[in-house]
Amino acid sequence: MANLPDLFQQTKLSHQNFHQNVPGLVCQFHLRQGQAKAIVATCPNFQKYAVPSLGSGVNPRGLSSCEVWQTDVTHIPQFGRLKYMHVSAGTFSGAVYASAHTGEKATNAQKHLVQALSVLGILKVIKTDNGPVYASKAFDEFLQQWGVEHKKVIP
């Protein structure tokens, strides 16, 4: 029989081959967050491309794809009539979907989300600011139809 390495060594080997992030390692190998961070931080590939961290616990990212999205609208005047850019990002995967619209009303946000859902998949939770488009009854009804929990956060 072959000797299997302990769980910590298995996790290190897995990260060397597949480069999972911290939440992925915690979920897959049932490690503490600090242990998973140490494994990711010591990876030579991670050190080459490391991005400064904002710290843990500030903005929960979810533990799987399509669990938590953040969405907002930004204005890009150079786009003319389509200057309202609706943007959604998967907080776990980092996948981003953006679409240009003629307004920032609930109907525009709904069109954007239908497009994003078809590309990124069905989400569980969406985080938005408390702007008029996201505070509207029409937007809440739309999210209820899709079974999406709506969390309003500060801008």
PAZAPA-4460 file (N, C-alpha, C; in steps of 0.05 Angstrom, whole numbers, plus 32768, in hexadecimal, padded with zeros to 4 digits):
% residues 155
    n_x    n_y    n_z   ca_x   ca_y   ca_z    c_x    c_y    c_z   seq   type   mol
   8011   7FE8   8000   8000   8000   8000   8011   8019   8000     1      M     A
   8009   802D   7FF1   8017   8046   7FF0   8010   8057   8008     2      A     A
   8024   8065   8013   8020   8077   8029   8014   8091   801E     3      N     A
   7FFD   809A   8028   7FF2   80B3   8020   7FFC   80C9   8032     4      L     A
   8002   80E1   8027   800B   80F7   8038   7FF4   8100   8049     5      P     A
   7FFB   810E   805F   7FE5   8118   8071   7FD5   812D   8063     6      D     A
   7FBF   8135   806F   7FAC   8148   8062   7FB9   8162   805A     7      L     A
   7FCB   816D   806A   7FD8   8186   8063   7FE9   8182   804A     8      F     A
   7FF8   816C   8048   8008   8167   8031   7FF7   8162   8018     9      Q     A
   7FE0   8154   801C   7FCE   8150   8005   7FC4   816A   7FFB    10      Q     A
   7FBD   817C   800E   7FB4   8197   8006   7FC9   81A6   7FF6    11      T     A
   7FE2   81A5   8000   7FF8   81B3   7FF2   7FFB   81A7   7FD5    12      K     A
   7FFB   818D   7FD3   7FFD   8180   7FB9   7FE6   8188   7FA6    13      L     A
   7FCE   8188   7FB1   7FB7   8190   7FA1   7FBA   81AC   7F97    14      S     A
   7FC2   81BF   7FA9   7FC5   81DB   7FA1   7FDB   81DE   7F8C    15      H     A
   7FF1   81CF   7F8E   8006   81D0   7F7B   7FFC   81C8   7F5F    16      Q     A
   7FEA   81B5   7F5E   7FE0   81AB   7F44   7FC9   81BC   7F39    17      N     A
   7FB6   81C4   7F4B   7F9D   81D1   7F42   7F9A   81EE   7F4A    18      F     A
   7FAB   81F8   7F5B   7FAB   8214   7F63   7F90   821E   7F6D    19      H     A
   7F84   820F   7F7F   7F6B   8218   7F8C   7F70   8230   7F9D    20      Q     A
   7F5C   8240   7FA1   7F5E   8257   7FB2   7F59   824F   7FCF    21      N     A
   7F5B   8262   7FE2   7F57   825C   7FFE   7F3C   8250   8004    22      V     A
   7F25   825D   7FFB   7F0B   8251   8002   7F08   8235   7FF6    23      P     A
   7F14   8230   7FDF   7F12   8216   7FD2   7F21   8201   7FE3    24      G     A
   7F39   8208   7FED   7F48   81F5   7FFE   7F3A   81EF   8018    25      L     A
   7F2E   8204   8024   7F20   8201   803D   7F08   81EE   8039    26      V     A
   7EF9   81F2   8024   7EE2   81E2   801E   7EEA   81C5   8018    27      C     A
   7EFD   81C1   8007   7F04   81A7   7FFD   7F13   8196   8012    28      Q     A
   7F25   81A2   8022   7F35   8193   8034   7F2E   8198   8052    29      F     A
   7F1A   81A9   8057   7F11   81AE   8072   7F28   81B9   8084    30      H     A
   7F37   81CB   8079   7F4D   81D8   8088   7F43   81F1   8095    31      L     A
   7F52   81FC   80A7   7F4D   8216   80B2   7F56   822B   809D    32      R     A
   7F4A   8242   809D   7F50   8257   808A   7F6D   825E   808B    33      Q     A
   7F79   8260   80A2   7F96   8267   80A5   7FA8   8252   8097    34      G     A
   7FA1   8239   809A   7FB1   8224   808D   7FB0   8226   806F    35      Q     A
   7F97   822A   8065   7F94   822D   8048   7FA3   8245   803D    36      A     A
   7FA2   825C   804C   7FB0   8274   8044   7FCE   826F   8043    37      K     A
   7FD8   8260   8056   7FF5   825A   8056   7FFD   824A   803E    38      A     A
   7FED   8237   8036   7FF3   8227   801F   7FF3   8238   8006    39      I     A
   7FDF   8249   8002   7FDD   8259   7FEA   7FF4   826E   7FEA    40      V     A
   7FFA   827A   8001   800F   828E   8003   802A   8283   7FFC    41      A     A
   802F   826A   8002   804A   825E   7FFC   804D   8253   7FE0    42      T     A
   8038   8254   7FD0   8039   824A   7FB5   804A   825D   7FA4    43      C     A
   805E   8253   7F96   806F   8265   7F85   805F   8273   7F6F    44      P     A
   804B   8266   7F63   803B   8273   7F4F   802B   828A   7F5B    45      N     A
   8020   8286   7F73   8010   829A   7F80   8022   82B3   7F86    46      F     A
   803A   82AE   7F8F   804C   82C4   7F96   8053   82D5   7F7E    47      Q     A
   8054   82C9   7F66   805A   82D9   7F4E   8044   82EC   7F47    48      K     A
   802B   82E3   7F4B   8013   82F2   7F42   8002   82FC   7F59    49      Y     A
   800D   82FC   7F71   7FFD   8302   7F89   7FF2   831F   7F87    50      A     A
   7FD9   8321   7F90   7FCB   833B   7F91   7FC8   8341   7FAF    51      V     A
   7FCC   8359   7FB7   7FC8   8360   7FD3   7FAC   8358   7FDD    52      P     A
   7FAB   834D   7FF5   7F91   8344   8000   7F85   835A   8011    53      S     A
   7F6A   835B   8011   7F5C   836E   8022   7F56   8362   803D    54      L     A
   7F5F   834A   8042   7F5A   833D   805B   7F41   832C   805A    55      G     A
   7F3F   8318   806C   7F28   8306   806B   7F12   8311   807C    56      S     A
   7EF9   8309   8076   7EE2   8311   8085   7ED6   832C   807E    57      G     A
   7EE4   833B   806D   7ED9   8355   8065   7EC2   8352   8052    58      V     A
   7EC5   8341   803E   7EB1   833D   802A   7EAF   8320   8023    59      N     A
   7E9D   8311   802F   7E9C   82F4   802A   7E98   82EE   800D    60      P     A
   7EA7   82DA   8003   7EA8   82D4   7FE7   7E97   82BC   7FE0    61      R     A
   7E8D   82AD   7FF3   7E7F   8295   7FED   7E93   827E   7FEA    62      G     A
   7E89   8266   7FE9   7E9A   824E   7FE7   7E97   823F   7FCD    63      L     A
   7E86   8249   7FBB   7E83   823C   7FA1   7E7B   8251   7F8C    64      S     A
   7E7E   8249   7F73   7E77   825A   7F5D   7E59   8260   7F5E    65      S     A
   7E51   8277   7F57   7E35   8280   7F56   7E27   8281   7F71    66      C     A
   7E37   8281   7F86   7E2A   8283   7FA1   7E24   82A0   7FA7    67      E     A
   7E38   82B2   7FA3   7E34   82CE   7FA9   7E3E   82DF   7F91    68      V     A
   7E2D   82F1   7F89   7E34   8305   7F74   7E32   8320   7F80    69      W     A
   7E42   8333   7F75   7E3E   834F   7F7A   7E37   835C   7F60    70      Q     A
   7E25   836F   7F61   7E1E   837D   7F48   7E1A   839B   7F4D    71      T     A
   7E1F   83AB   7F38   7E1C   83C7   7F3A   7E1A   83D3   7F1E    72      D     A
   7E15   83ED   7F1D   7E13   83FB   7F03   7E28   8412   7F04    73      V     A
   7E36   8415   7EEE   7E49   842B   7EEC   7E43   843A   7ED2    74      T     A
   7E4A   8454   7ED2   7E44   8464   7EBA   7E5D   8469   7EAA    75      H     A
   7E5B   8463   7E90   7E71   8468   7E7E   7E67   847A   7E67    76      I     A
   7E6A   8495   7E6A   7E5F   84A8   7E57   7E68   84A3   7E3A    77      P     A
   7E80   8498   7E36   7E8A   8494   7E1A   7E79   847F   7E0B    78      Q     A
   7E69   8470   7E19   7E58   845B   7E0B   7E3F   8467   7E00    79      F     A
   7E3B   8481   7E03   7E23   848E   7DF8   7E09   8485   7E04    80      G     A
   7DF6   847C   7DF3   7DDC   8473   7DFD   7DDE   845C   7E11    81      R     A
   7DF2   844B   7E0D   7DF6   8433   7E1D   7E0A   8438   7E33    82      L     A
   7E07   844F   7E41   7E1C   8457   7E54   7E19   844A   7E70    83      K     A
   7E04   843B   7E74   7DFF   842E   7E8E   7E0A   8411   7E8D    84      Y     A
   7E21   840D   7E99   7E2E   83F3   7E99   7E26   83E4   7EB2    85      M     A
   7E17   83CF   7EAF   7E0F   83BD   7EC5   7E25   83A7   7EC7    86      H     A
   7E2F   83A3   7EDF   7E45   8390   7EE3   7E3F   837E   7EFA    87      V     A
   7E43   8364   7EF5   7E3F   834F   7F0A   7E59   833F   7F0C    88      S     A
   7E61   8339   7F24   7E7A   8329   7F29   7E74   8313   7F3C    89      A     A
   7E7D   82FB   7F36   7E7C   82E4   7F48   7E92   82E8   7F5C    90      G     A
   7E8B   82E9   7F76   7E9F   82EF   7F8A   7EB2   82D8   7F8F    91      T     A
   7EAA   82BF   7F89   7EBC   82A8   7F8D   7ECE   82A5   7F74    92      F     A
   7EC2   82A4   7F5D   7ED1   829F   7F45   7EDF   82B7   7F39    93      S     A
   7ED5   82CF   7F3F   7EDF   82E7   7F33   7ED5   82EC   7F17    94      G     A
   7EC3   82DB   7F0E   7EB8   82DE   7EF3   7EA7   82F8   7EF2    95      A     A
   7EAA   8307   7EDC   7E9C   8320   7EDA   7E8B   8320   7EC1    96      V     A
   7E73   832B   7EC3   7E62   832E   7EAC   7E59   834B   7EAC    97      Y     A
   7E5C   8359   7E95   7E54   8375   7E93   7E43   8378   7E7A    98      A     A
   7E2F   838A   7E7C   7E1E   838F   7E64   7E16   83AD   7E65    99      S     A
   7E16   83B9   7E4D   7E0F   83D5   7E4A   7DF1   83D8   7E45   100      A     A
   7DE5   83EB   7E52   7DC8   83F0   7E4F   7DC2   840E   7E4D   101      H     A
   7DAA   8414   7E45   7DA1   842F   7E41   7D98   843C   7E5B   102      T     A
   7D96   842D   7E71   7D8D   8439   7E8A   7D96   8428   7EA1   103      G     A
   7D8F   8432   7EB9   7D96   8423   7ED1   7D7D   841D   7EE2   104      E     A
   7D67   8418   7ED4   7D4E   8411   7EE2   7D4E   83F3   7EE8   105      K     A
   7D39   83EA   7EF6   7D37   83CE   7EFE   7D35   83BC   7EE5   106      A     A
   7D28   83C5   7ED0   7D26   83B5   7EB7   7D41   83B1   7EAB   107      T     A
   7D52   83C5   7EAB   7D6D   83C3   7EA1   7D7E   83AF   7EB1   108      N     A
   7D7B   83B1   7ECC   7D8A   839F   7EDE   7D80   8382   7ED9   109      A     A
   7D67   837F   7ED5   7D5C   8364   7ED0   7D66   8358   7EB6   110      Q     A
   7D67   8369   7EA1   7D72   835F   7E88   7D8F   8357   7E8B   111      K     A
   7D9E   8367   7E99   7DBA   8361   7E9E   7DBD   8347   7EAD   112      H     A
   7DAD   8343   7EC2   7DB0   832A   7ED2   7DA8   8311   7EC2   113      L     A
   7D93   8314   7EB1   7D8C   82FD   7EA0   7DA3   82F5   7E8E   114      V     A
   7DB0   8309   7E82   7DC8   8304   7E72   7DDE   82F7   7E82   115      Q     A
   7DE3   8303   7E9A   7DF9   82F9   7EAB   7DF3   82DC   7EB4   116      A     A
   7DDA   82D6   7EBB   7DD2   82BC   7EC4   7DD7   82A7   7EAE   117      L     A
   7DD2   82AF   7E95   7DD6   829C   7E7F   7DF3   8296   7E7A   118      S     A
   7E05   82A9   7E82   7E21   82A5   7E7D   7E2F   8299   7E96   119      V     A
   7E2A   82A4   7EAE   7E38   829C   7EC6   7E2A   8286   7ED6   120      L     A
   7E10   8282   7ED1   7E01   826E   7EE0   7DEE   827B   7EF5   121      G     A
   7DDE   826A   7F01   7DCA   8274   7F14   7DD7   8279   7F2F   122      I     A
   7DD3   8291   7F3A   7DDF   8298   7F53   7DCD   8293   7F6B   123      L     A
   7DD8   8294   7F83   7DC9   8290   7F9C   7DC4   82AB   7FAA   124      K     A
   7DD8   82BC   7FAB   7DD7   82D5   7FBA   7DE2   82EB   7FA8   125      V     A
   7DD4   8302   7FA8   7DDF   8319   7F9A   7DE2   8330   7FAE   126      I     A
   7DF9   833D   7FAC   7DFE   8354   7FBE   7DFE   836D   7FAC   127      K     A
   7DEE   8381   7FB5   7DED   839B   7FA7   7DEE   83B1   7FBB   128      T     A
   7DF2   83CA   7FB1   7DEE   83E0   7FC3   7DD0   83E5   7FC6   129      D     A
   7DCA   83FA   7FD3   7DAD   8400   7FD9   7DA2   8415   7FC6   130      N     A
   7DAD   8416   7FAD   7DA4   8429   7F99   7D88   8424   7F91   131      G     A
   7D7B   8438   7F84   7D5F   8436   7F7C   7D59   841E   7F6B   132      P     A
   7D6B   8417   7F58   7D66   8400   7F47   7D64   83E6   7F57   133      V     A
   7D75   83E3   7F6B   7D76   83CA   7F7A   7D62   83CA   7F92   134      Y     A
   7D58   83E1   7F99   7D45   83E3   7FAF   7D28   83E1   7FA5   135      A     A
   7D24   83E0   7F8B   7D09   83E0   7F80   7CFB   83C5   7F84   136      S     A
   7CE1   83C7   7F85   7CD0   83AF   7F89   7CD2   839D   7F70   137      K     A
   7CD4   83A8   7F59   7CD7   8398   7F40   7CF0   8387   7F40   138      A     A
   7D06   8392   7F4A   7D20   8384   7F4B   7D1E   836D   7F60   139      F     A
   7D12   8373   7F77   7D0E   835E   7F8B   7CFD   8347   7F81   140      D     A
   7CE7   834E   7F73   7CD6   8339   7F68   7CE4   8328   7F53   141      E     A
   7CF5   8334   7F43   7D05   8326   7F30   7D17   8312   7F3E   142      F     A
   7D25   831B   7F53   7D37   8309   7F61   7D28   82F2   7F6F   143      L     A
   7D10   82F8   7F79   7D00   82E3   7F85   7CF8   82CD   7F71   144      Q     A
   7CF2   82D6   7F58   7CEB   82C2   7F43   7D02   82AF   7F3E   145      Q     A
   7D1B   82BA   7F40   7D32   82A9   7F3B   7D3C   829B   7F54   146      W     A
   7D30   82A1   7F6B   7D38   8294   7F84   7D53   829E   7F8E   147      G     A
   7D58   82B8   7F89   7D72   82C4   7F91   7D6E   82D5   7FAA   148      V     A
   7D80   82D1   7FBE   7D7F   82E1   7FD6   7D8D   82FC   7FD0   149      E     A
   7D81   8312   7FD9   7D8B   832D   7FD3   7D96   8339   7FED   150      H     A
   7DB0   833F   7FED   7DBD   834D   8003   7DC5   8369   7FFB   151      K     A
   7DBB   837C   8009   7DC2   8398   8003   7DD8   83A1   8016   152      K     A
   7DED   83AB   800A   7E04   83B4   801A   7E0A   83D1   8014   153      V     A
   7E1B   83DD   8024   7E22   83F9   801F   7E32   83FB   8005   154      I     A
   7E30   8412   7FF7   7E3E   8415   7FDD   7E5C   8413   7FE0   155      P     A
***
